[in-house]
């Protein structure tokens, strides 16, 4: 039987430890093609490149059977280019990550990692975004590997509903806090309370750094934030249809 074709993407760049780990895991499941940004693209969301050309070069970074391309575009550019130009057939699975840092709650809408997974689902591909709640370049992915394998195997066997991808967030573990398991849950109602740090450059011109703190307003027990607080892996099904279906009937009455 033909092996599954697996597309691997990320937003931290093709050299990031997270994607290198994900590639090694996916090599055990099928034929892997990597199309990833040539540098960091965090926070790009669903951006696509329109005003400049996109470069894409076949490269070799480390040993392995995977085929790899380094792309100058965004994570979503990488998916589009892979599906439309680089691959001989539609992938059976698109996996994005492993992201260095959280993509839970409101972060999903800013995330290049998750936007790549959403784009994969737009193309009719079963897609998963994996994130580890550790921003360090030296992040330890070892404990999460077992769960990544189980989730990947399940999706390859059973598929996903049309238009749905998975947002998988994994708590950071240490010797005192081990992963307890997996919870399928909803996105918490949370947001960033943002500030812009105003400074002056050596010529006296103003510039700004975006700062802020993450605030969870949601007290529900069925959210991704609650699962992560209790050291469970959170899995939130995400869809690209952003229609507020619950508001349609009310709006029909007033408009």
Buried (B, 14 or more C-beta within 10 A) or exposed (E): EEEBBBBBBBBBBBBBBBBBBBBBBBBEBBBBBBBBBBEBBBEBBBBBBEEEEBEBEEBEBEEBEBBBBBBBBBBBBBBBBBBEEBBEEEBBBBBBBBBBBBBBBBBBBBBBBBBBBBBBBBBEBBBBBBBBBBEEEEBBBEBBBEBBBEBBEEBBEEEBEEBBBBBBBBBBBEEEEEBEEBBEBBBBBBEBEEEEEEEEEEEEEEEEEEEEEBEBEBEEEEBBBBBBEEBBBBBBBBEBEEEEEEEEEEEEEEE
